[in-house]
């Protein structure tokens, strides 16, 4: 009888440990999903600013139609990438697609802003200045949200991989999450210091 009670106590302790580990993994997974939701909010804000930016520039950039069209197309692709990532945050394929689409949009916006620099009237336009400032602010918020997401993914993956959590993660199919990284083909452009001219 005593052995049965000891075995029962051990089973209860093990069951409680598994439940605690499982709950910790769920909490960590929800943490990175919530962090991705913050990226989603900032990217949606960015997507909402782009049509206004293009419309403001359109009147001044009649000869730069290809640049404007490229930004609009990149925005649509980035929205599609975000929709795929939103349904599976942390999924390697979804994160790669989102990162690539955002890279294309960043490149298109960079070209648009560079072209706008050549038009003094556009550069001095109050709407253009305000939109550019809002876009810059949003880009900073996206960077902070991406860092928070990547930190949450790292915390989840660490929790998932350490013993004994790794056993519970395997039993309940807690798959690894992937961070949102800058695409390899855009790394050089991001690392390059901006050129300042007066």
Secondary structure in CASP SS format (residue, H / E / C, confidence):
PFRMAT SS
TARGET T0000
AUTHOR 0000-0000-0000
METHOD secondary structure of the structure
MODEL  1
X C 1.00
X H 1.00
X H 1.00
X H 1.00
X H 1.00
X H 1.00
X H 1.00
X H 1.00
X H 1.00
X H 1.00
X H 1.00
X H 1.00
X H 1.00
X H 1.00
X H 1.00
X H 1.00
X H 1.00
X H 1.00
X H 1.00
X H 1.00
X H 1.00
X H 1.00
X H 1.00
X H 1.00
X H 1.00
X H 1.00
X H 1.00
X H 1.00
X H 1.00
X H 1.00
X H 1.00
X H 1.00
X H 1.00
X H 1.00
X H 1.00
X H 1.00
X H 1.00
X H 1.00
X H 1.00
X H 1.00
X H 1.00
X H 1.00
X H 1.00
X H 1.00
X H 1.00
X H 1.00
X H 1.00
X H 1.00
X H 1.00
X H 1.00
X H 1.00
X H 1.00
X H 1.00
X H 1.00
X H 1.00
X H 1.00
X H 1.00
X H 1.00
X C 1.00
X C 1.00
X C 1.00
X H 1.00
X H 1.00
X H 1.00
X H 1.00
X H 1.00
X H 1.00
X H 1.00
X H 1.00
X H 1.00
X H 1.00
X H 1.00
X H 1.00
X H 1.00
X H 1.00
X H 1.00
X H 1.00
X H 1.00
X H 1.00
X H 1.00
X H 1.00
X H 1.00
X H 1.00
X H 1.00
X H 1.00
X H 1.00
X H 1.00
X C 1.00
X C 1.00
X C 1.00
X C 1.00
X H 1.00
X H 1.00
X H 1.00
X H 1.00
X H 1.00
X H 1.00
X H 1.00
X H 1.00
X H 1.00
X H 1.00
X H 1.00
X H 1.00
X H 1.00
X H 1.00
X H 1.00
X H 1.00
X H 1.00
X H 1.00
X H 1.00
X H 1.00
X H 1.00
X H 1.00
X H 1.00
X H 1.00
X H 1.00
X H 1.00
X C 1.00
X C 1.00
X H 1.00
X H 1.00
X H 1.00
X H 1.00
X H 1.00
X C 1.00
X H 1.00
X H 1.00
X H 1.00
X H 1.00
X H 1.00
X H 1.00
X H 1.00
X H 1.00
X H 1.00
X H 1.00
X H 1.00
X H 1.00
X H 1.00
X H 1.00
X H 1.00
X H 1.00
X H 1.00
X H 1.00
X H 1.00
X H 1.00
X H 1.00
X H 1.00
X H 1.00
X H 1.00
X H 1.00
X H 1.00
X H 1.00
X H 1.00
X H 1.00
X H 1.00
X H 1.00
X H 1.00
X H 1.00
X H 1.00
X H 1.00
X H 1.00
X C 1.00
X C 1.00
X C 1.00
X H 1.00
X H 1.00
X H 1.00
X H 1.00
X H 1.00
X H 1.00
X H 1.00
X C 1.00
X C 1.00
X C 1.00
X C 1.00
X C 1.00
X C 1.00
X C 1.00
X C 1.00
X C 1.00
X C 1.00
X C 1.00
X C 1.00
X H 1.00
X H 1.00
X H 1.00
X H 1.00
X H 1.00
X H 1.00
X H 1.00
X H 1.00
X C 1.00
X C 1.00
X C 1.00
X C 1.00
X C 1.00
X C 1.00
X C 1.00
END
